[in-house]
Amino acid sequence: MKKFLFVDLDDTLFQTPGKCLKEEDLRPAAYLKSGAACSFTTSRQRAFFELMHREMTLIPATARNRDALSRVDLPFSSYAIIDYGGVVLEPGGTIDAIWLETMRMDMDRAQTGLREVMQIIDEYSESAGMKGRARLIEDCSIPFYIVVKDPEKKAERLEQIEREVVAPWVETAGKDFFIHRNGNNLAVLPKTLNKARAVEYLRKRLEVEHGEIMTLGMGDSESDARFMAACDYAIVPSGSQLAALTVAAL
């Protein structure tokens, strides 16, 4: 039986230096456009990756776009799910056209809401004297979601924006959207954009190709839980946001 691990990347298989200050023997795993290393693996993460790589096929399920995925230095060779599930890449890197067209239609319907919440966030940030602004993130000529980062990485500012304007909007006009908060990222996404949908789609493709399969899901954040639940088994990194909400909360 073929085995597949759908795995998140950032803060799951590697992380930025600030999140591994007590670790030794760090090695670069992802790079900026300038070529500078920005994320690193620990020895335990490398041992885990080697174990999984020997035993099964690893499929990234990440918020990264095509360009950012290309700057990850790990030997993936099969499919990939990127853009929070908005794009599925075939082995070799070509785009799954059927899935892309599905998401294009879904995202067309979401544009009015995304632009509305962008305006609300920017107006509030400006009035509150905050420098962070909402950005519309797109890939493959499709706008997918918005994200806000604080230039000074002050989490309380994003918490304020979420509490004062984004959460009330989602509860009223934005019921077709959801909030993803992790670190210095506040994102607003259409409910039709999520990794779980892409995992379910790709799982069916893999079953057609290989017959009965076994799937595992691994991720660090609360939003990853949905795609992990679409798999047969789930793996949660200790010390992660998702671990704090599940195993550490018991």
Secondary structure as a PSIPRED ss2 file (coil, helix, strand):
# PSIPRED VFORMAT (PSIPRED V4.0)

   1 M C   1.000  0.000  0.000
   2 K E   0.000  0.000  1.000
   3 K E   0.000  0.000  1.000
   4 F E   0.000  0.000  1.000
   5 L E   0.000  0.000  1.000
   6 F E   0.000  0.000  1.000
   7 V E   0.000  0.000  1.000
   8 D C   1.000  0.000  0.000
   9 L C   1.000  0.000  0.000
  10 D E   0.000  0.000  1.000
  11 D C   1.000  0.000  0.000
  12 T C   1.000  0.000  0.000
  13 L C   1.000  0.000  0.000
  14 F E   0.000  0.000  1.000
  15 Q E   0.000  0.000  1.000
  16 T C   1.000  0.000  0.000
  17 P H   0.000  1.000  0.000
  18 G H   0.000  1.000  0.000
  19 K H   0.000  1.000  0.000
  20 C C   1.000  0.000  0.000
  21 L C   1.000  0.000  0.000
  22 K C   1.000  0.000  0.000
  23 E C   1.000  0.000  0.000
  24 E C   1.000  0.000  0.000
  25 D C   1.000  0.000  0.000
  26 L C   1.000  0.000  0.000
  27 R E   0.000  0.000  1.000
  28 P E   0.000  0.000  1.000
  29 A E   0.000  0.000  1.000
  30 A E   0.000  0.000  1.000
  31 Y E   0.000  0.000  1.000
  32 L C   1.000  0.000  0.000
  33 K C   1.000  0.000  0.000
  34 S C   1.000  0.000  0.000
  35 G C   1.000  0.000  0.000
  36 A C   1.000  0.000  0.000
  37 A E   0.000  0.000  1.000
  38 C E   0.000  0.000  1.000
  39 S E   0.000  0.000  1.000
  40 F E   0.000  0.000  1.000
  41 T E   0.000  0.000  1.000
  42 T C   1.000  0.000  0.000
  43 S H   0.000  1.000  0.000
  44 R H   0.000  1.000  0.000
  45 Q H   0.000  1.000  0.000
  46 R H   0.000  1.000  0.000
  47 A H   0.000  1.000  0.000
  48 F H   0.000  1.000  0.000
  49 F H   0.000  1.000  0.000
  50 E H   0.000  1.000  0.000
  51 L H   0.000  1.000  0.000
  52 M H   0.000  1.000  0.000
  53 H H   0.000  1.000  0.000
  54 R H   0.000  1.000  0.000
  55 E H   0.000  1.000  0.000
  56 M C   1.000  0.000  0.000
  57 T E   0.000  0.000  1.000
  58 L E   0.000  0.000  1.000
  59 I E   0.000  0.000  1.000
  60 P E   0.000  0.000  1.000
  61 A E   0.000  0.000  1.000
  62 T C   1.000  0.000  0.000
  63 A C   1.000  0.000  0.000
  64 R C   1.000  0.000  0.000
  65 N C   1.000  0.000  0.000
  66 R H   0.000  1.000  0.000
  67 D H   0.000  1.000  0.000
  68 A H   0.000  1.000  0.000
  69 L H   0.000  1.000  0.000
  70 S H   0.000  1.000  0.000
  71 R C   1.000  0.000  0.000
  72 V E   0.000  0.000  1.000
  73 D C   1.000  0.000  0.000
  74 L C   1.000  0.000  0.000
  75 P C   1.000  0.000  0.000
  76 F C   1.000  0.000  0.000
  77 S C   1.000  0.000  0.000
  78 S C   1.000  0.000  0.000
  79 Y C   1.000  0.000  0.000
  80 A E   0.000  0.000  1.000
  81 I E   0.000  0.000  1.000
  82 I E   0.000  0.000  1.000
  83 D H   0.000  1.000  0.000
  84 Y H   0.000  1.000  0.000
  85 G H   0.000  1.000  0.000
  86 G C   1.000  0.000  0.000
  87 V E   0.000  0.000  1.000
  88 V E   0.000  0.000  1.000
  89 L E   0.000  0.000  1.000
  90 E C   1.000  0.000  0.000
  91 P C   1.000  0.000  0.000
  92 G C   1.000  0.000  0.000
  93 G C   1.000  0.000  0.000
  94 T C   1.000  0.000  0.000
  95 I E   0.000  0.000  1.000
  96 D C   1.000  0.000  0.000
  97 A H   0.000  1.000  0.000
  98 I H   0.000  1.000  0.000
  99 W H   0.000  1.000  0.000
 100 L H   0.000  1.000  0.000
 101 E H   0.000  1.000  0.000
 102 T H   0.000  1.000  0.000
 103 M H   0.000  1.000  0.000
 104 R H   0.000  1.000  0.000
 105 M H   0.000  1.000  0.000
 106 D H   0.000  1.000  0.000
 107 M H   0.000  1.000  0.000
 108 D H   0.000  1.000  0.000
 109 R H   0.000  1.000  0.000
 110 A H   0.000  1.000  0.000
 111 Q H   0.000  1.000  0.000
 112 T H   0.000  1.000  0.000
 113 G H   0.000  1.000  0.000
 114 L H   0.000  1.000  0.000
 115 R H   0.000  1.000  0.000
 116 E H   0.000  1.000  0.000
 117 V H   0.000  1.000  0.000
 118 M H   0.000  1.000  0.000
 119 Q H   0.000  1.000  0.000
 120 I H   0.000  1.000  0.000
 121 I H   0.000  1.000  0.000
 122 D H   0.000  1.000  0.000
 123 E H   0.000  1.000  0.000
 124 Y H   0.000  1.000  0.000
 125 S H   0.000  1.000  0.000
 126 E H   0.000  1.000  0.000
 127 S H   0.000  1.000  0.000
 128 A C   1.000  0.000  0.000
 129 G C   1.000  0.000  0.000
 130 M C   1.000  0.000  0.000
 131 K C   1.000  0.000  0.000
 132 G C   1.000  0.000  0.000
 133 R C   1.000  0.000  0.000
 134 A E   0.000  0.000  1.000
 135 R E   0.000  0.000  1.000
 136 L E   0.000  0.000  1.000
 137 I E   0.000  0.000  1.000
 138 E E   0.000  0.000  1.000
 139 D E   0.000  0.000  1.000
 140 C C   1.000  0.000  0.000
 141 S C   1.000  0.000  0.000
 142 I E   0.000  0.000  1.000
 143 P E   0.000  0.000  1.000
 144 F E   0.000  0.000  1.000
 145 Y E   0.000  0.000  1.000
 146 I E   0.000  0.000  1.000
 147 V E   0.000  0.000  1.000
 148 V E   0.000  0.000  1.000
 149 K C   1.000  0.000  0.000
 150 D C   1.000  0.000  0.000
 151 P C   1.000  0.000  0.000
 152 E C   1.000  0.000  0.000
 153 K C   1.000  0.000  0.000
 154 K C   1.000  0.000  0.000
 155 A H   0.000  1.000  0.000
 156 E H   0.000  1.000  0.000
 157 R H   0.000  1.000  0.000
 158 L H   0.000  1.000  0.000
 159 E H   0.000  1.000  0.000
 160 Q H   0.000  1.000  0.000
 161 I H   0.000  1.000  0.000
 162 E H   0.000  1.000  0.000
 163 R H   0.000  1.000  0.000
 164 E H   0.000  1.000  0.000
 165 V H   0.000  1.000  0.000
 166 V H   0.000  1.000  0.000
 167 A H   0.000  1.000  0.000
 168 P H   0.000  1.000  0.000
 169 W H   0.000  1.000  0.000
 170 V H   0.000  1.000  0.000
 171 E H   0.000  1.000  0.000
 172 T C   1.000  0.000  0.000
 173 A C   1.000  0.000  0.000
 174 G C   1.000  0.000  0.000
 175 K C   1.000  0.000  0.000
 176 D C   1.000  0.000  0.000
 177 F E   0.000  0.000  1.000
 178 F E   0.000  0.000  1.000
 179 I E   0.000  0.000  1.000
 180 H E   0.000  0.000  1.000
 181 R E   0.000  0.000  1.000
 182 N E   0.000  0.000  1.000
 183 G C   1.000  0.000  0.000
 184 N C   1.000  0.000  0.000
 185 N E   0.000  0.000  1.000
 186 L E   0.000  0.000  1.000
 187 A E   0.000  0.000  1.000
 188 V E   0.000  0.000  1.000
 189 L E   0.000  0.000  1.000
 190 P E   0.000  0.000  1.000
 191 K C   1.000  0.000  0.000
 192 T C   1.000  0.000  0.000
 193 L C   1.000  0.000  0.000
 194 N C   1.000  0.000  0.000
 195 K H   0.000  1.000  0.000
 196 A H   0.000  1.000  0.000
 197 R H   0.000  1.000  0.000
 198 A H   0.000  1.000  0.000
 199 V H   0.000  1.000  0.000
 200 E H   0.000  1.000  0.000
 201 Y H   0.000  1.000  0.000
 202 L H   0.000  1.000  0.000
 203 R H   0.000  1.000  0.000
 204 K H   0.000  1.000  0.000
 205 R H   0.000  1.000  0.000
 206 L H   0.000  1.000  0.000
 207 E H   0.000  1.000  0.000
 208 V H   0.000  1.000  0.000
 209 E H   0.000  1.000  0.000
 210 H H   0.000  1.000  0.000
 211 G C   1.000  0.000  0.000
 212 E C   1.000  0.000  0.000
 213 I E   0.000  0.000  1.000
 214 M E   0.000  0.000  1.000
 215 T E   0.000  0.000  1.000
 216 L E   0.000  0.000  1.000
 217 G E   0.000  0.000  1.000
 218 M E   0.000  0.000  1.000
 219 G C   1.000  0.000  0.000
 220 D C   1.000  0.000  0.000
 221 S C   1.000  0.000  0.000
 222 E H   0.000  1.000  0.000
 223 S H   0.000  1.000  0.000
 224 D H   0.000  1.000  0.000
 225 A H   0.000  1.000  0.000
 226 R H   0.000  1.000  0.000
 227 F H   0.000  1.000  0.000
 228 M H   0.000  1.000  0.000
 229 A H   0.000  1.000  0.000
 230 A C   1.000  0.000  0.000
 231 C C   1.000  0.000  0.000
 232 D C   1.000  0.000  0.000
 233 Y E   0.000  0.000  1.000
 234 A E   0.000  0.000  1.000
 235 I E   0.000  0.000  1.000
 236 V C   1.000  0.000  0.000
 237 P C   1.000  0.000  0.000
 238 S C   1.000  0.000  0.000
 239 G C   1.000  0.000  0.000
 240 S C   1.000  0.000  0.000
 241 Q H   0.000  1.000  0.000
 242 L H   0.000  1.000  0.000
 243 A H   0.000  1.000  0.000
 244 A H   0.000  1.000  0.000
 245 L H   0.000  1.000  0.000
 246 T C   1.000  0.000  0.000
 247 V H   0.000  1.000  0.000
 248 A H   0.000  1.000  0.000
 249 A H   0.000  1.000  0.000
 250 L C   1.000  0.000  0.000
